[in-house]
Amino acid sequence: MNGEIFAQLEQKIQNAVDSIEMLKMENEELKAENSRFRQEREEWEQRLGGLLDKLQSLDEAGSGSDV
């Protein structure tokens, strides 16, 4: 009986270790994906900022000639 309980405990521990390892791998993948998304967002923000600057300069140039 004790051997059976020990085997069950051993299996549960092994399952927990396997789950932890899988979660660690998933966490690393998510960190890499998050980093990629942050980089992409920064690039979009820079591009959008450039476009807004162009629009603002057009607006200023247009309103300057009216004065």
PDB file with SEQRES, HELIX, SHEET and CRYST1 records, atoms N, CA, C and O in Angstrom:
SEQRES   1 A   67  MET ASN GLY GLU ILE PHE ALA GLN LEU GLU GLN LYS ILE          
SEQRES   2 A   67  GLN ASN ALA VAL ASP SER ILE GLU MET LEU LYS MET GLU          
SEQRES   3 A   67  ASN GLU GLU LEU LYS ALA GLU ASN SER ARG PHE ARG GLN          
SEQRES   4 A   67  GLU ARG GLU GLU TRP GLU GLN ARG LEU GLY GLY LEU LEU          
SEQRES   5 A   67  ASP LYS LEU GLN SER LEU ASP GLU ALA GLY SER GLY SER          
SEQRES   6 A   67  ASP VAL                                                      
HELIX    1 AA1 ASN A    2  ASP A   66  1                                  65    
CRYST1    1.000    1.000    1.000  90.00  90.00  90.00 P 1           1          
ATOM      1  N   MET A   1       0.823  -1.197   0.000  1.00  0.00           N  
ATOM      2  CA  MET A   1       0.000   0.000   0.000  1.00  0.00           C  
ATOM      3  C   MET A   1       0.864   1.255   0.000  1.00  0.00           C  
ATOM      4  O   MET A   1       0.600   2.186  -0.761  1.00  0.00           O  
ATOM      5  N   ASN A   2       1.894   1.293   0.845  1.00  0.00           N  
ATOM      6  CA  ASN A   2       2.761   2.466   0.901  1.00  0.00           C  
ATOM      7  C   ASN A   2       3.483   2.690  -0.421  1.00  0.00           C  
ATOM      8  O   ASN A   2       3.696   3.830  -0.832  1.00  0.00           O  
ATOM      9  N   GLY A   3       3.859   1.603  -1.084  1.00  0.00           N  
ATOM     10  CA  GLY A   3       4.519   1.712  -2.385  1.00  0.00           C  
ATOM     11  C   GLY A   3       3.585   2.310  -3.416  1.00  0.00           C  
ATOM     12  O   GLY A   3       4.011   3.090  -4.269  1.00  0.00           O  
ATOM     13  N   GLU A   4       2.323   1.951  -3.342  1.00  0.00           N  
ATOM     14  CA  GLU A   4       1.325   2.480  -4.278  1.00  0.00           C  
ATOM     15  C   GLU A   4       1.120   3.982  -4.059  1.00  0.00           C  
ATOM     16  O   GLU A   4       1.052   4.753  -5.017  1.00  0.00           O  
ATOM     17  N   ILE A   5       1.024   4.378  -2.816  1.00  0.00           N  
ATOM     18  CA  ILE A   5       0.853   5.798  -2.477  1.00  0.00           C  
ATOM     19  C   ILE A   5       2.092   6.581  -2.909  1.00  0.00           C  
ATOM     20  O   ILE A   5       1.988   7.682  -3.450  1.00  0.00           O  
ATOM     21  N   PHE A   6       3.262   5.997  -2.664  1.00  0.00           N  
ATOM     22  CA  PHE A   6       4.507   6.646  -3.054  1.00  0.00           C  
ATOM     23  C   PHE A   6       4.568   6.814  -4.573  1.00  0.00           C  
ATOM     24  O   PHE A   6       4.997   7.860  -5.061  1.00  0.00           O  
ATOM     25  N   ALA A   7       4.151   5.813  -5.311  1.00  0.00           N  
ATOM     26  CA  ALA A   7       4.139   5.879  -6.777  1.00  0.00           C  
ATOM     27  C   ALA A   7       3.172   6.958  -7.258  1.00  0.00           C  
ATOM     28  O   ALA A   7       3.473   7.685  -8.206  1.00  0.00           O  
ATOM     29  N   GLN A   8       2.022   7.065  -6.614  1.00  0.00           N  
ATOM     30  CA  GLN A   8       1.049   8.097  -6.989  1.00  0.00           C  
ATOM     31  C   GLN A   8       1.620   9.493  -6.716  1.00  0.00           C  
ATOM     32  O   GLN A   8       1.486  10.404  -7.533  1.00  0.00           O  
ATOM     33  N   LEU A   9       2.248   9.634  -5.566  1.00  0.00           N  
ATOM     34  CA  LEU A   9       2.869  10.910  -5.213  1.00  0.00           C  
ATOM     35  C   LEU A   9       3.969  11.257  -6.197  1.00  0.00           C  
ATOM     36  O   LEU A   9       4.079  12.399  -6.645  1.00  0.00           O  
ATOM     37  N   GLU A  10       4.779  10.268  -6.530  1.00  0.00           N  
ATOM     38  CA  GLU A  10       5.859  10.480  -7.485  1.00  0.00           C  
ATOM     39  C   GLU A  10       5.301  10.923  -8.843  1.00  0.00           C  
ATOM     40  O   GLU A  10       5.854  11.819  -9.481  1.00  0.00           O  
ATOM     41  N   GLN A  11       4.219  10.301  -9.276  1.00  0.00           N  
ATOM     42  CA  GLN A  11       3.604  10.664 -10.552  1.00  0.00           C  
ATOM     43  C   GLN A  11       3.038  12.088 -10.509  1.00  0.00           C  
ATOM     44  O   GLN A  11       3.189  12.851 -11.464  1.00  0.00           O  
ATOM     45  N   LYS A  12       2.400  12.432  -9.417  1.00  0.00           N  
ATOM     46  CA  LYS A  12       1.857  13.784  -9.280  1.00  0.00           C  
ATOM     47  C   LYS A  12       2.973  14.833  -9.292  1.00  0.00           C  
ATOM     48  O   LYS A  12       2.833  15.895  -9.899  1.00  0.00           O  
ATOM     49  N   ILE A  13       4.063  14.527  -8.627  1.00  0.00           N  
ATOM     50  CA  ILE A  13       5.201  15.450  -8.611  1.00  0.00           C  
ATOM     51  C   ILE A  13       5.773  15.586 -10.020  1.00  0.00           C  
ATOM     52  O   ILE A  13       6.088  16.691 -10.462  1.00  0.00           O  
ATOM     53  N   GLN A  14       5.906  14.470 -10.720  1.00  0.00           N  
ATOM     54  CA  GLN A  14       6.422  14.521 -12.086  1.00  0.00           C  
ATOM     55  C   GLN A  14       5.500  15.325 -12.995  1.00  0.00           C  
ATOM     56  O   GLN A  14       5.965  16.099 -13.831  1.00  0.00           O  
ATOM     57  N   ASN A  15       4.198  15.140 -12.830  1.00  0.00           N  
ATOM     58  CA  ASN A  15       3.235  15.921 -13.614  1.00  0.00           C  
ATOM     59  C   ASN A  15       3.369  17.415 -13.313  1.00  0.00           C  
ATOM     60  O   ASN A  15       3.301  18.247 -14.218  1.00  0.00           O  
ATOM     61  N   ALA A  16       3.560  17.744 -12.036  1.00  0.00           N  
ATOM     62  CA  ALA A  16       3.721  19.144 -11.650  1.00  0.00           C  
ATOM     63  C   ALA A  16       4.997  19.727 -12.257  1.00  0.00           C  
ATOM     64  O   ALA A  16       4.991  20.854 -12.752  1.00  0.00           O  
ATOM     65  N   VAL A  17       6.077  18.970 -12.218  1.00  0.00           N  
ATOM     66  CA  VAL A  17       7.347  19.421 -12.796  1.00  0.00           C  
ATOM     67  C   VAL A  17       7.188  19.632 -14.298  1.00  0.00           C  
ATOM     68  O   VAL A  17       7.652  20.636 -14.839  1.00  0.00           O  
ATOM     69  N   ASP A  18       6.538  18.695 -14.965  1.00  0.00           N  
ATOM     70  CA  ASP A  18       6.296  18.826 -16.405  1.00  0.00           C  
ATOM     71  C   ASP A  18       5.458  20.064 -16.709  1.00  0.00           C  
ATOM     72  O   ASP A  18       5.749  20.795 -17.655  1.00  0.00           O  
ATOM     73  N   SER A  19       4.429  20.296 -15.916  1.00  0.00           N  
ATOM     74  CA  SER A  19       3.579  21.469 -16.108  1.00  0.00           C  
ATOM     75  C   SER A  19       4.367  22.754 -15.905  1.00  0.00           C  
ATOM     76  O   SER A  19       4.202  23.713 -16.659  1.00  0.00           O  
ATOM     77  N   ILE A  20       5.213  22.775 -14.899  1.00  0.00           N  
ATOM     78  CA  ILE A  20       6.034  23.956 -14.624  1.00  0.00           C  
ATOM     79  C   ILE A  20       6.975  24.225 -15.787  1.00  0.00           C  
ATOM     80  O   ILE A  20       7.142  25.375 -16.195  1.00  0.00           O  
ATOM     81  N   GLU A  21       7.589  23.180 -16.326  1.00  0.00           N  
ATOM     82  CA  GLU A  21       8.493  23.343 -17.459  1.00  0.00           C  
ATOM     83  C   GLU A  21       7.749  23.874 -18.686  1.00  0.00           C  
ATOM     84  O   GLU A  21       8.253  24.750 -19.388  1.00  0.00           O  
ATOM     85  N   MET A  22       6.571  23.353 -18.939  1.00  0.00           N  
ATOM     86  CA  MET A  22       5.767  23.826 -20.067  1.00  0.00           C  
ATOM     87  C   MET A  22       5.382  25.293 -19.867  1.00  0.00           C  
ATOM     88  O   MET A  22       5.434  26.081 -20.810  1.00  0.00           O  
ATOM     89  N   LEU A  23       5.000  25.658 -18.652  1.00  0.00           N  
ATOM     90  CA  LEU A  23       4.637  27.040 -18.362  1.00  0.00           C  
ATOM     91  C   LEU A  23       5.837  27.975 -18.501  1.00  0.00           C  
ATOM     92  O   LEU A  23       5.687  29.111 -18.953  1.00  0.00           O  
ATOM     93  N   LYS A  24       7.015  27.512 -18.121  1.00  0.00           N  
ATOM     94  CA  LYS A  24       8.226  28.319 -18.288  1.00  0.00           C  
ATOM     95  C   LYS A  24       8.499  28.563 -19.769  1.00  0.00           C  
ATOM     96  O   LYS A  24       8.832  29.680 -20.165  1.00  0.00           O  
ATOM     97  N   MET A  25       8.360  27.529 -20.581  1.00  0.00           N  
ATOM     98  CA  MET A  25       8.580  27.677 -22.018  1.00  0.00           C  
ATOM     99  C   MET A  25       7.552  28.627 -22.623  1.00  0.00           C  
ATOM    100  O   MET A  25       7.890  29.481 -23.442  1.00  0.00           O  
ATOM    101  N   GLU A  26       6.296  28.471 -22.213  1.00  0.00           N  
ATOM    102  CA  GLU A  26       5.245  29.359 -22.714  1.00  0.00           C  
ATOM    103  C   GLU A  26       5.515  30.797 -22.286  1.00  0.00           C  
ATOM    104  O   GLU A  26       5.311  31.728 -23.065  1.00  0.00           O  
ATOM    105  N   ASN A  27       5.966  30.976 -21.068  1.00  0.00           N  
ATOM    106  CA  ASN A  27       6.282  32.310 -20.558  1.00  0.00           C  
ATOM    107  C   ASN A  27       7.392  32.955 -21.385  1.00  0.00           C  
ATOM    108  O   ASN A  27       7.307  34.140 -21.710  1.00  0.00           O  
ATOM    109  N   GLU A  28       8.423  32.199 -21.726  1.00  0.00           N  
ATOM    110  CA  GLU A  28       9.506  32.732 -22.543  1.00  0.00           C  
ATOM    111  C   GLU A  28       8.998  33.119 -23.931  1.00  0.00           C  
ATOM    112  O   GLU A  28       9.391  34.153 -24.470  1.00  0.00           O  
ATOM    113  N   GLU A  29       8.140  32.303 -24.500  1.00  0.00           N  
ATOM    114  CA  GLU A  29       7.563  32.621 -25.808  1.00  0.00           C  
ATOM    115  C   GLU A  29       6.729  33.902 -25.727  1.00  0.00           C  
ATOM    116  O   GLU A  29       6.796  34.750 -26.617  1.00  0.00           O  
ATOM    117  N   LEU A  30       5.951  34.033 -24.667  1.00  0.00           N  
ATOM    118  CA  LEU A  30       5.118  35.227 -24.502  1.00  0.00           C  
ATOM    119  C   LEU A  30       5.966  36.473 -24.275  1.00  0.00           C  
ATOM    120  O   LEU A  30       5.618  37.556 -24.745  1.00  0.00           O  
ATOM    121  N   LYS A  31       7.072  36.323 -23.559  1.00  0.00           N  
ATOM    122  CA  LYS A  31       7.975  37.462 -23.362  1.00  0.00           C  
ATOM    123  C   LYS A  31       8.556  37.919 -24.695  1.00  0.00           C  
ATOM    124  O   LYS A  31       8.644  39.117 -24.961  1.00  0.00           O  
ATOM    125  N   ALA A  32       8.951  36.964 -25.528  1.00  0.00           N  
ATOM    126  CA  ALA A  32       9.503  37.305 -26.838  1.00  0.00           C  
ATOM    127  C   ALA A  32       8.435  37.975 -27.703  1.00  0.00           C  
ATOM    128  O   ALA A  32       8.711  38.959 -28.389  1.00  0.00           O  
ATOM    129  N   GLU A  33       7.234  37.444 -27.668  1.00  0.00           N  
ATOM    130  CA  GLU A  33       6.137  38.028 -28.451  1.00  0.00           C  
ATOM    131  C   GLU A  33       5.807  39.433 -27.951  1.00  0.00           C  
ATOM    132  O   GLU A  33       5.570  40.342 -28.746  1.00  0.00           O  
ATOM    133  N   ASN A  34       5.794  39.599 -26.656  1.00  0.00           N  
ATOM    134  CA  ASN A  34       5.528  40.912 -26.070  1.00  0.00           C  
ATOM    135  C   ASN A  34       6.596  41.917 -26.492  1.00  0.00           C  
ATOM    136  O   ASN A  34       6.284  43.064 -26.813  1.00  0.00           O  
ATOM    137  N   SER A  35       7.831  41.491 -26.490  1.00  0.00           N  
ATOM    138  CA  SER A  35       8.920  42.362 -26.906  1.00  0.00           C  
ATOM    139  C   SER A  35       8.752  42.759 -28.369  1.00  0.00           C  
ATOM    140  O   SER A  35       8.973  43.914 -28.734  1.00  0.00           O  
ATOM    141  N   ARG A  36       8.365  41.809 -29.196  1.00  0.00           N  
ATOM    142  CA  ARG A  36       8.147  42.083 -30.617  1.00  0.00           C  
ATOM    143  C   ARG A  36       6.997  43.079 -30.800  1.00  0.00           C  
ATOM    144  O   ARG A  36       7.080  43.997 -31.616  1.00  0.00           O  
ATOM    145  N   PHE A  37       5.923  42.883 -30.026  1.00  0.00           N  
ATOM    146  CA  PHE A  37       4.787  43.800 -30.111  1.00  0.00           C  
ATOM    147  C   PHE A  37       5.159  45.204 -29.646  1.00  0.00           C  
ATOM    148  O   PHE A  37       4.709  46.192 -30.227  1.00  0.00           O  
ATOM    149  N   ARG A  38       5.969  45.295 -28.613  1.00  0.00           N  
ATOM    150  CA  ARG A  38       6.403  46.612 -28.137  1.00  0.00           C  
ATOM    151  C   ARG A  38       7.224  47.325 -29.207  1.00  0.00           C  
ATOM    152  O   ARG A  38       7.042  48.516 -29.458  1.00  0.00           O  
ATOM    153  N   GLN A  39       8.125  46.579 -29.829  1.00  0.00           N  
ATOM    154  CA  GLN A  39       8.949  47.146 -30.892  1.00  0.00           C  
ATOM    155  C   GLN A  39       8.065  47.628 -32.041  1.00  0.00           C  
ATOM    156  O   GLN A  39       8.264  48.719 -32.575  1.00  0.00           O  
ATOM    157  N   GLU A  40       7.100  46.811 -32.409  1.00  0.00           N  
ATOM    158  CA  GLU A  40       6.190  47.161 -33.490  1.00  0.00           C  
ATOM    159  C   GLU A  40       5.376  48.408 -33.144  1.00  0.00           C  
ATOM    160  O   GLU A  40       5.181  49.286 -33.983  1.00  0.00           O  
ATOM    161  N   ARG A  41       4.906  48.473 -31.901  1.00  0.00           N  
ATOM    162  CA  ARG A  41       4.135  49.632 -31.464  1.00  0.00           C  
ATOM    163  C   ARG A  41       4.987  50.899 -31.522  1.00  0.00           C  
ATOM    164  O   ARG A  41       4.515  51.947 -31.961  1.00  0.00           O  
ATOM    165  N   GLU A  42       6.234  50.801 -31.079  1.00  0.00           N  
ATOM    166  CA  GLU A  42       7.119  51.965 -31.119  1.00  0.00           C  
ATOM    167  C   GLU A  42       7.328  52.438 -32.556  1.00  0.00           C  
ATOM    168  O   GLU A  42       7.343  53.639 -32.826  1.00  0.00           O  
ATOM    169  N   GLU A  43       7.491  51.481 -33.476  1.00  0.00           N  
ATOM    170  CA  GLU A  43       7.663  51.851 -34.876  1.00  0.00           C  
ATOM    171  C   GLU A  43       6.416  52.544 -35.412  1.00  0.00           C  
ATOM    172  O   GLU A  43       6.519  53.531 -36.141  1.00  0.00           O  
ATOM    173  N   TRP A  44       5.244  52.036 -35.058  1.00  0.00           N  
ATOM    174  CA  TRP A  44       3.994  52.664 -35.506  1.00  0.00           C  
ATOM    175  C   TRP A  44       3.838  54.060 -34.911  1.00  0.00           C  
ATOM    176  O   TRP A  44       3.394  54.988 -35.588  1.00  0.00           O  
ATOM    177  N   GLU A  45       4.208  54.199 -33.639  1.00  0.00           N  
ATOM    178  CA  GLU A  45       4.118  55.511 -33.000  1.00  0.00           C  
ATOM    179  C   GLU A  45       5.028  56.516 -33.695  1.00  0.00           C  
ATOM    180  O   GLU A  45       4.647  57.671 -33.886  1.00  0.00           O  
ATOM    181  N   GLN A  46       6.228  56.082 -34.074  1.00  0.00           N  
ATOM    182  CA  GLN A  46       7.151  56.977 -34.774  1.00  0.00           C  
ATOM    183  C   GLN A  46       6.596  57.374 -36.144  1.00  0.00           C  
ATOM    184  O   GLN A  46       6.655  58.539 -36.537  1.00  0.00           O  
ATOM    185  N   ARG A  47       6.067  56.403 -36.851  1.00  0.00           N  
ATOM    186  CA  ARG A  47       5.499  56.690 -38.170  1.00  0.00           C  
ATOM    187  C   ARG A  47       4.300  57.639 -38.047  1.00  0.00           C  
ATOM    188  O   ARG A  47       4.162  58.590 -38.817  1.00  0.00           O  
ATOM    189  N   LEU A  48       3.446  57.362 -37.072  1.00  0.00           N  
ATOM    190  CA  LEU A  48       2.275  58.217 -36.862  1.00  0.00           C  
ATOM    191  C   LEU A  48       2.699  59.625 -36.465  1.00  0.00           C  
ATOM    192  O   LEU A  48       2.125  60.606 -36.937  1.00  0.00           O  
ATOM    193  N   GLY A  49       3.698  59.724 -35.605  1.00  0.00           N  
ATOM    194  CA  GLY A  49       4.212  61.033 -35.207  1.00  0.00           C  
ATOM    195  C   GLY A  49       4.740  61.809 -36.401  1.00  0.00           C  
ATOM    196  O   GLY A  49       4.522  63.016 -36.503  1.00  0.00           O  
ATOM    197  N   GLY A  50       5.431  61.131 -37.301  1.00  0.00           N  
ATOM    198  CA  GLY A  50       5.931  61.771 -38.508  1.00  0.00           C  
ATOM    199  C   GLY A  50       4.798  62.281 -39.381  1.00  0.00           C  
ATOM    200  O   GLY A  50       4.862  63.387 -39.918  1.00  0.00           O  
ATOM    201  N   LEU A  51       3.759  61.466 -39.518  1.00  0.00           N  
ATOM    202  CA  LEU A  51       2.608  61.894 -40.316  1.00  0.00           C  
ATOM    203  C   LEU A  51       1.896  63.080 -39.684  1.00  0.00           C  
ATOM    204  O   LEU A  51       1.497  64.015 -40.378  1.00  0.00           O  
ATOM    205  N   LEU A  52       1.739  63.038 -38.375  1.00  0.00           N  
ATOM    206  CA  LEU A  52       1.096  64.160 -37.681  1.00  0.00           C  
ATOM    207  C   LEU A  52       1.909  65.442 -37.835  1.00  0.00           C  
ATOM    208  O   LEU A  52       1.348  66.522 -38.015  1.00  0.00           O  
ATOM    209  N   ASP A  53       3.237  65.317 -37.762  1.00  0.00           N  
ATOM    210  CA  ASP A  53       4.096  66.489 -37.956  1.00  0.00           C  
ATOM    211  C   ASP A  53       3.910  67.067 -39.356  1.00  0.00           C  
ATOM    212  O   ASP A  53       3.829  68.283 -39.526  1.00  0.00           O  
ATOM    213  N   LYS A  54       3.842  66.185 -40.358  1.00  0.00           N  
ATOM    214  CA  LYS A  54       3.635  66.652 -41.736  1.00  0.00           C  
ATOM    215  C   LYS A  54       2.299  67.365 -41.879  1.00  0.00           C  
ATOM    216  O   LYS A  54       2.206  68.418 -42.509  1.00  0.00           O  
ATOM    217  N   LEU A  55       1.260  66.772 -41.283  1.00  0.00           N  
ATOM    218  CA  LEU A  55      -0.062  67.400 -41.358  1.00  0.00           C  
ATOM    219  C   LEU A  55      -0.067  68.751 -40.645  1.00  0.00           C  
ATOM    220  O   LEU A  55      -0.657  69.719 -41.125  1.00  0.00           O  
ATOM    221  N   GLN A  56       0.592  68.797 -39.503  1.00  0.00           N  
ATOM    222  CA  GLN A  56       0.638  70.056 -38.752  1.00  0.00           C  
ATOM    223  C   GLN A  56       1.396  71.124 -39.537  1.00  0.00           C  
ATOM    224  O   GLN A  56       0.991  72.287 -39.555  1.00  0.00           O  
ATOM    225  N   SER A  57       2.495  70.734 -40.186  1.00  0.00           N  
ATOM    226  CA  SER A  57       3.243  71.725 -40.956  1.00  0.00           C  
ATOM    227  C   SER A  57       2.427  72.202 -42.164  1.00  0.00           C  
ATOM    228  O   SER A  57       2.515  73.369 -42.547  1.00  0.00           O  
ATOM    229  N   LEU A  58       1.637  71.311 -42.763  1.00  0.00           N  
ATOM    230  CA  LEU A  58       0.762  71.719 -43.859  1.00  0.00           C  
ATOM    231  C   LEU A  58      -0.309  72.693 -43.371  1.00  0.00           C  
ATOM    232  O   LEU A  58      -0.629  73.679 -44.035  1.00  0.00           O  
ATOM    233  N   ASP A  59      -0.850  72.388 -42.198  1.00  0.00           N  
ATOM    234  CA  ASP A  59      -1.876  73.243 -41.618  1.00  0.00           C  
ATOM    235  C   ASP A  59      -1.320  74.624 -41.305  1.00  0.00           C  
ATOM    236  O   ASP A  59      -1.957  75.641 -41.577  1.00  0.00           O  
ATOM    237  N   GLU A  60      -0.123  74.644 -40.728  1.00  0.00           N  
ATOM    238  CA  GLU A  60       0.521  75.918 -40.391  1.00  0.00           C  
ATOM    239  C   GLU A  60       0.849  76.704 -41.650  1.00  0.00           C  
ATOM    240  O   GLU A  60       0.674  77.922 -41.685  1.00  0.00           O  
ATOM    241  N   ALA A  61       1.320  76.023 -42.673  1.00  0.00           N  
ATOM    242  CA  ALA A  61       1.655  76.700 -43.932  1.00  0.00           C  
ATOM    243  C   ALA A  61       0.398  77.254 -44.587  1.00  0.00           C  
ATOM    244  O   ALA A  61       0.418  78.351 -45.145  1.00  0.00           O  
ATOM    245  N   GLY A  62      -0.685  76.508 -44.522  1.00  0.00           N  
ATOM    246  CA  GLY A  62      -1.955  76.952 -45.107  1.00  0.00           C  
ATOM    247  C   GLY A  62      -2.545  78.120 -44.358  1.00  0.00           C  
ATOM    248  O   GLY A  62      -3.064  79.046 -44.982  1.00  0.00           O  
ATOM    249  N   SER A  63      -2.484  78.107 -43.049  1.00  0.00           N  
ATOM    250  CA  SER A  63      -3.066  79.194 -42.266  1.00  0.00           C  
ATOM    251  C   SER A  63      -2.158  80.412 -42.268  1.00  0.00           C  
ATOM    252  O   SER A  63      -2.637  81.527 -42.062  1.00  0.00           O  
ATOM    253  N   GLY A  64      -0.881  80.236 -42.492  1.00  0.00           N  
ATOM    254  CA  GLY A  64       0.054  81.355 -42.540  1.00  0.00           C  
ATOM    255  C   GLY A  64      -0.127  82.208 -43.759  1.00  0.00           C  
ATOM    256  O   GLY A  64       0.114  83.414 -43.717  1.00  0.00           O  
ATOM    257  N   SER A  65      -0.551  81.599 -44.852  1.00  0.00           N  
ATOM    258  CA  SER A  65      -0.732  82.383 -46.062  1.00  0.00           C  
ATOM    259  C   SER A  65      -2.032  83.196 -46.026  1.00  0.00           C  
ATOM    260  O   SER A  65      -2.169  84.173 -46.763  1.00  0.00           O  
ATOM    261  N   ASP A  66      -2.974  82.805 -45.184  1.00  0.00           N  
ATOM    262  CA  ASP A  66      -4.236  83.512 -45.075  1.00  0.00           C  
ATOM    263  C   ASP A  66      -4.106  84.803 -44.273  1.00  0.00           C  
ATOM    264  O   ASP A  66      -4.917  85.715 -44.437  1.00  0.00           O  
ATOM    265  N   VAL A  67      -3.101  84.891 -43.413  1.00  0.00           N  
ATOM    266  CA  VAL A  67      -2.958  86.032 -42.536  1.00  0.00           C  
ATOM    267  C   VAL A  67      -2.377  87.219 -43.176  1.00  0.00           C  
ATOM    268  O   VAL A  67      -2.209  88.250 -42.526  1.00  0.00           O  
TER     269      VAL A  67                                                      
END                                                                             
